Amino acid sequence: MAVTPSNMLPLGTKAPEFELPDVNTGERVSLNSFEGSTGLVVMFICNHCPFVVHLAEELSEFARSYQAENVAFVAISSNDVGTHPEDAPDKMKEFSDRYDFDFPYLYDETQEVAKAYDAACTPDFYLFNEKLELVYRGCFDNSRPQSDIPITGNQLGMAIEALINSEPISEDQKPSVGCNIKWRS
């Protein structure tokens, strides 16, 4: 499997706007839907990527634990479903149900949102503060498929903890790695 790193959008970048359909509810979800949150985690994921599947179950629990702290989560899939039909919206809903996602899972059919976030891989994580300024981008943790490293979410978790506690977030951030986003030709 090809391994692609994050592009590492500059810290301080304002969260790009979006309004996309949630495969779970059929409703459109926008950036404004998360107004009033202490933080917002935007995750670019997909159904078939082994890097995403590797942490999907733990990601669900991780998100649930921080949602209690007023940190919102949203997942977005931007893959070309013409070349990767396993990432189509009906399959996204199945994936969300299988892993008990308690956050919106949005379909970026035009891929414009992924481009606005300079997303490169799945999974790709972005943490924005209450002003929707980027304070963390990078990996979930150091675990990868077949690495025998436990999944902890410690990299993203440390950034969220610092945000919740109004502490400085280290700018020493490690890129996420995963499958490349499947761009339309």
Secondary structure, 3 states (H helix, E strand, C coil): CCCEECCCCCCCCECCCCEEEECCCCCEEEHHHHCCCCEEEEEECCCCCHHHHHHHHHHHHHHHHHHCCCEEEEEEECCCCCCCHHHCHHHHHHHHHHCCCCCCEEECCCCHHHHHCCCCEECEEEEEECCCEEEEEECCCCCCCCCCCCCCCHHHHHHHHHHHCCCCCCCCCCCCEEEECCCCC
